[in-house]
């Protein structure tokens, strides 16, 4: 297949934008965000990436439930004014909603009426190349918002007016460094991880003072010679070994440990960087005060498939085998559903199983949790290697959810996909793609006899059994999941532009609404004046579009006419 979008998608955000422009603001009676509120958020607010530090993606609101969701109807919409992939959750703090979009926008609106307060537009450099022109939300602290930008800055905005308070450069966008994630804010520290593994960067997680923007600590995900884990690298490979950390971490407030996912090694073929390559394709336990690595677990050594394991694991107190396990749950891009145990200074393997078809792993070592690789399906330099699932994996970055009522994990999976590429050895040129293969050589195919692609799965992590699944015959599933106390599961992610609600216990489809575009964004739920709302951004692009292009070439009737353009949809039950 051709991969024009690898190059073309980056150009959409190259236009210079104007500065902040107040529309109807400022926001009156804004509620300052404290550590206590982040640790114990009010049921009606959504102030963190997955609402709570544990990453459950769960709303305790139950006004909208299985009996009345059929009456869910749009109550407001507003356009973002830009195209490309809209991936951010609408963040809500006591009626103030903040939405980020591609092109470095932050839009503040009244969460009840949809009326705009103000809109910040980042002035982006004209020579900026963005492989993933997107953003995943703003962090909140006191009276400020924090935006991570694709030209590699962290910006603090006044939450009431949208005016810039401080602007700190992180690294150099001209070398392929950029930011797309929602900052994690813990005890006055604004914590971000960088993107750019495809450009041969050295990954990191960094913390800034929320008031001043001063850098407090920086932890590299790839150790330098002499540091713990450096023995897993050969020569100078560590300098350009990838390990980007481009998704928001989760936080255990009891042990004061941040759990942060780390991406793949660079370039892609494993024999181009011999060794286990810590801490790529891992989860790190970090001290938020110092950035010190307290613990780690590597999902697979010597990554060769572009399987970033950047989504932070979900923190669950799991009842399993007659005991309570302080667990980390992670449906991995490597097709394995991981159940780990977290301790203040250690992460241990409990169990794992394939949740989609894979031919890469022969099994998992029971003591260490290390997957046993089949060399026939491990990419190398000098020949073409095929493997399942594809490089877009069993589940890409879109987040799973955990219901505190059903105790199930809901996974936006993609089944029956395979792929491959021909590995090549090329010199690193700073600021240029460094994949270890040609973009046009990357393939995606379907397994013979495949009946579906996307699959919303419900798993019981206590037993390792799949409870139910809903399949999508002619579309991938590329959207994050929301679970609610109303026994509902919401997800978009399909090429038919629908937003759907399922019965969390049975998987029955209960409601659907066609939107303006495909939905990559993360649903959230909030409450204003006694009414529960569901909010979502619709706006197709980036990897969802790239997968769509690849599937279209399979001649299986996949719809590829998915219009782009961002709109925020807000729903409530019709009374």
Secondary structure, DSSP 8 states (H G I E B T S, - for coil): ---THHHHGGGGG-S-----EESS---TT---B-HHHHHT--TT-B-STTSSTT---EE---SS-TTTGGGEEEEEEEE-S--S------EEETTEEEEEETTTEEEEEETTT--EEEEEE----TT---TT------EEEBTEEEEE-TTSEEEEEETTT--EEEEEE-S-GGGT-B--S--EEETTEEEEE-B-GGGT-B-EEEEEETTT--EEEEEESS--TTSTTGGGS-TTGGGG-B----S--EEETTTTEEEEEB--BSSSSGGGS-S--TTTTEEEEEETTT--EEEEEESSSS--S---B-S--EEEEEEETTEEEEEEEEE-TTSEEEEEEEETTEEEEEEEEESS--SSEEEE-TTT--EEE-GGGS--BTSEEEEES-TT-SS-SS--EE-TTT-EEEEEEE-SEEEEEEB------TTS---SS-GGG-EEEE-TT---SEEEEEEETTTTEEEEEEEETT----S-EEEETTTEEEE--STT-EEEEEETTT--EEEEEE-SS---S--EEEEETTEEEEEEEE---HHHHHHHHHHHTT-S----------EEEEEEE--
